[in-house]
Amino acid sequence: MLSFIGAIIIGLLAGLVAKFLMPGRDPGGFIVTILLGIAGALVATYLGQAVGWYGPDQKAGFIGAVVGAIIILFGYRMIVRRAH
């Protein structure tokens, strides 16, 4: 349970960093970007555990979470732009 909470906290910070690294107007604004960062950290945590980079009780590192957040933010922007 603590690794899940840790991943959320890292994801919050990763979402902030991803927003600064990928400036621009995001549909949904700043809050959605932070939520995507949290999702990126959770995805990075579970993919890292599946691949063997992290142990069962370890969360994604900050850099992994930022990379996950940037990937999810990029995908989100592509999907939302196609819809408009």
PLY file of the C-alpha trace (Angstrom):
ply
format ascii 1.0
element vertex 84
property float x
property float y
property float z
element edge 83
property int vertex1
property int vertex2
end_header
0.00 0.00 0.00
2.84 2.37 0.77
4.42 1.82 -2.66
1.09 2.79 -4.26
0.98 6.02 -2.22
4.65 6.66 -2.99
3.98 6.21 -6.70
1.16 8.76 -6.48
3.41 11.30 -4.75
6.22 10.74 -7.26
3.63 10.95 -10.04
2.39 14.29 -8.78
5.91 15.68 -8.97
6.54 13.95 -12.31
3.37 15.52 -13.73
4.62 18.95 -12.73
8.01 18.33 -14.35
6.40 16.87 -17.49
4.23 19.99 -17.80
7.34 22.18 -17.66
9.26 19.96 -20.13
6.34 19.85 -22.58
4.91 23.36 -22.48
1.79 24.23 -24.36
-1.91 24.35 -23.93
-3.26 21.05 -22.79
-6.91 20.25 -23.14
-8.05 19.87 -19.56
-5.44 22.16 -18.05
-2.96 21.78 -15.27
-4.96 19.36 -13.11
-5.30 16.87 -15.96
-1.55 17.09 -16.56
-0.89 16.23 -12.91
-3.33 13.30 -13.11
-1.54 12.07 -16.23
1.73 12.33 -14.31
0.30 10.17 -11.55
-0.86 7.66 -14.17
2.62 7.74 -15.74
4.26 6.98 -12.40
1.86 4.13 -11.70
2.44 2.68 -15.17
6.21 3.06 -14.78
6.04 1.35 -11.39
4.07 -1.66 -12.57
5.91 -2.04 -15.87
9.23 -1.74 -14.04
8.14 -4.44 -11.60
6.97 -6.68 -14.45
10.28 -6.30 -16.31
12.32 -6.77 -13.14
13.77 -3.27 -12.77
11.99 -2.77 -9.44
11.26 -5.16 -6.62
7.71 -5.94 -5.45
7.72 -3.15 -2.87
9.63 -0.56 -4.88
8.11 2.34 -6.74
9.33 3.88 -9.97
12.22 6.23 -9.69
11.67 9.88 -10.37
13.22 9.78 -13.85
11.14 6.74 -14.81
8.02 8.48 -13.60
8.82 11.62 -15.58
9.42 9.56 -18.72
6.14 7.71 -18.16
4.32 11.00 -17.61
5.76 12.52 -20.79
4.76 9.47 -22.83
1.21 9.51 -21.46
0.96 13.31 -21.90
2.12 13.01 -25.51
-0.41 10.26 -26.21
-3.16 12.26 -24.52
-2.39 15.31 -26.65
-2.45 13.23 -29.83
-5.80 11.63 -28.97
-7.47 14.89 -27.93
-6.23 16.76 -31.02
-7.68 14.10 -33.32
-11.03 14.42 -31.61
-11.21 18.13 -32.42
0 1
1 2
2 3
3 4
4 5
5 6
6 7
7 8
8 9
9 10
10 11
11 12
12 13
13 14
14 15
15 16
16 17
17 18
18 19
19 20
20 21
21 22
22 23
23 24
24 25
25 26
26 27
27 28
28 29
29 30
30 31
31 32
32 33
33 34
34 35
35 36
36 37
37 38
38 39
39 40
40 41
41 42
42 43
43 44
44 45
45 46
46 47
47 48
48 49
49 50
50 51
51 52
52 53
53 54
54 55
55 56
56 57
57 58
58 59
59 60
60 61
61 62
62 63
63 64
64 65
65 66
66 67
67 68
68 69
69 70
70 71
71 72
72 73
73 74
74 75
75 76
76 77
77 78
78 79
79 80
80 81
81 82
82 83
